[in-house]
């Protein structure tokens, strides 16, 4: 009886320890990694803008991803432009008042930014689109031969009001490790309305963030 009781006690202690380690792994891994961003050479300070949407991942904003500086550094075409009107949660700041309008036939490409292995998670706010239309999102990079390539991420579905997108992952393929400079590479992100049953409609996006430490 004594030996069995000790064994059960030891087992309970071991299970409690394993449970504690599991909790630390889930809730501590990303912040710990984010707290040492120089490990990946990017030097970002992590923020957690989507916690209210049950997303605890550490993010960093895309350069002028809130469009408050007029899409500074972005490449806009086909009528894409900064307009008045902000996503209602104001996660970029209580004084924010701008967003990016993407009409049919337009495209917008963010400035290049440093990210870690292998491809980051992208998340932002959007509204608009047409029936069966989507917003195409791509990660752009330059391969070792100097050729620009793209990886398509999970498409954004239309919405009649502002909504946070799902965390956008890549649909297929993988970033070629030969393009990496140590543990980092430079990526831009391109946003393009894609036609549906009645065309692509008009989109607005705001507060674009990236989890640059995420490996997928």
C-alpha positions in Angstrom: 0.0 0.0 0.0 2.8 2.4 0.9 4.7 1.8 -2.3 1.6 2.2 -4.4 0.7 5.4 -2.6 4.1 6.9 -3.2 3.9 5.9 -6.9 0.6 7.6 -7.3 1.9 10.7 -5.5 5.0 10.8 -7.7 2.8 10.3 -10.8 0.6 13.2 -9.8 3.6 15.4 -9.2 5.1 14.4 -12.6 1.8 15.1 -14.4 1.5 18.5 -12.6 5.0 19.4 -13.8 4.3 18.3 -17.3 1.1 20.4 -17.3 2.9 23.4 -16.1 5.6 23.0 -18.8 2.8 22.7 -21.4 1.2 25.9 -20.3 4.6 27.7 -20.4 5.2 26.3 -23.9 1.8 27.5 -25.2 1.7 30.9 -23.6 5.4 31.6 -23.2 7.1 30.5 -26.4 6.0 33.3 -28.7 6.5 36.2 -26.3 9.9 34.8 -25.3 10.9 34.6 -28.9 9.4 38.0 -29.6 11.2 39.4 -26.6 14.5 38.6 -28.2 13.9 39.8 -31.8 17.6 40.4 -32.4 17.9 36.6 -32.6 16.4 37.0 -36.1 18.1 40.3 -36.8 15.0 42.4 -37.3 14.9 44.2 -34.0 11.2 44.7 -33.7 9.4 45.3 -30.4 6.3 43.0 -30.3 2.8 44.2 -29.8 -0.4 42.2 -29.3 -3.1 44.1 -31.3 -5.5 41.1 -31.8 -5.8 39.9 -28.2 -9.4 41.1 -28.0 -10.0 38.7 -30.9 -8.5 35.8 -29.0 -5.2 36.0 -30.9 -2.3 36.2 -28.5 0.5 36.1 -31.2 3.1 38.9 -31.2 2.9 41.2 -34.2 4.7 44.2 -35.6 3.0 46.7 -37.9 3.8 46.8 -41.6 5.4 50.1 -42.5 2.6 52.7 -42.5 0.1 49.8 -42.3 -2.4 52.1 -40.7 -2.1 54.5 -43.7 -2.0 57.6 -41.4 1.0 58.9 -43.3 -0.7 58.6 -46.7 0.6 55.1 -47.5 4.2 56.2 -47.2 6.5 53.9 -49.0 3.6 51.9 -50.6 3.2 51.3 -54.3 -0.4 52.1 -55.4 -1.9 51.6 -58.8 -5.3 51.4 -60.5 -7.0 54.0 -58.3 -5.8 52.6 -54.9 -5.7 55.5 -52.5 -5.8 56.6 -48.9 -9.3 57.7 -47.7 -11.0 58.9 -44.5 -12.5 56.2 -42.3 -10.8 53.9 -39.9 -11.5 50.4 -38.6 -13.8 50.9 -35.5 -11.5 49.2 -32.9 -8.8 51.8 -33.4 -6.0 49.3 -32.6 -3.4 51.5 -34.2 -4.2 54.5 -32.1 -7.2 56.5 -30.8 -6.5 59.3 -33.2 -6.3 57.2 -36.4 -8.7 58.2 -39.2 -7.4 56.7 -42.4 -7.6 53.5 -44.4 -6.7 52.3 -47.9 -9.4 52.1 -50.6 -8.9 49.3 -53.3 -11.3 49.6 -56.2 -11.7 47.0 -58.9 -8.5 46.8 -61.0 -6.3 48.3 -58.3 -3.3 46.9 -56.4 -1.3 48.0 -53.4 2.2 46.8 -52.4 3.7 47.5 -49.0 7.3 48.6 -48.5 9.8 45.7 -47.9 10.3 44.7 -44.3 12.5 42.3 -42.4 11.0 39.0 -41.4 12.2 35.7 -40.0 12.1 32.1 -41.1 10.1 31.0 -43.1 7.0 33.0 -43.8 5.1 35.2 -41.5 1.4 35.4 -40.5 -0.4 38.5 -41.9 -3.5 40.0 -40.3 -5.4 43.2 -40.8 -8.9 44.7 -41.1 -11.0 44.7 -44.2 -14.5 45.5 -45.6 -16.1 45.4 -49.0 -15.9 43.1 -52.0 -18.5 41.6 -54.2 -20.4 38.2 -54.4 -17.8 35.4 -54.6 -15.1 38.0 -54.8 -11.9 37.8 -52.7 -9.0 40.0 -51.8 -5.8 38.4 -53.0 -2.8 38.7 -50.7 0.7 37.8 -51.7 4.1 37.8 -50.0 6.7 39.1 -52.5 10.4 38.3 -52.3 13.5 38.3 -54.5 15.2 34.9 -55.0 19.0 34.3 -55.2 19.0 35.0 -58.9 17.5 38.4 -58.4 14.0 37.4 -59.7 10.9 38.7 -57.9 8.6 35.9 -56.8 5.4 35.7 -54.9 3.6 33.3 -52.5 -0.2 33.6 -52.3 -1.7 33.7 -48.9 -5.1 32.6 -47.7 -7.6 34.9 -49.5 -9.8 37.4 -47.7 -13.6 37.0 -48.1 -16.0 39.9 -48.6 -17.7 41.6 -45.7 -20.3 44.3 -45.5 -18.6 45.9 -42.5 -15.2 46.1 -40.9 -13.9 42.8 -39.7 -10.5 41.4 -38.7 -9.2 38.9 -41.2 -8.2 35.5 -40.2 -4.5 35.0 -39.7 -3.4 34.6 -43.3 -1.2 31.6 -44.0 0.3 30.5 -47.3 -1.8 28.3 -49.5 1.0 26.3 -51.1 4.7 26.3 -51.7 7.4 27.5 -49.3 9.8 30.3 -49.2 13.1 29.0 -50.7 15.6 28.9 -47.8 18.3 29.9 -50.3 16.8 33.4 -50.4 17.4 33.9 -46.7 20.1 36.2 -45.3 21.0 34.3 -42.1 17.7 34.0 -40.3 15.9 36.8 -42.1 14.7 37.9 -45.5 12.9 41.0 -47.0 9.3 40.6 -47.9 6.6 43.0 -49.3 2.9 42.3 -49.3 0.6 42.9 -52.3 -3.2 43.3 -52.0 -5.3 42.9 -55.1 -9.1 42.7 -55.5 -10.1 39.6 -57.3 -13.3 39.3 -59.3 -16.3 37.3 -58.4 -19.8 36.8 -59.8 -20.4 40.5 -60.2 -16.8 41.7 -60.2 -14.4 42.3 -57.4 -16.2 45.2 -55.8 -14.5 47.9 -53.8 -12.4 47.0 -50.7 -10.9 48.9 -47.8 -8.1 47.7 -45.6 -6.5 49.1 -42.5 -4.0 48.3 -39.7 -1.9 45.7 -41.5 0.2 43.6 -39.0 2.7 40.8 -39.4 3.9 38.1 -37.0 7.5 38.2 -38.3 8.7 35.5 -35.9 6.2 32.8 -37.0 7.5 29.7 -38.8 5.0 27.7 -40.8 
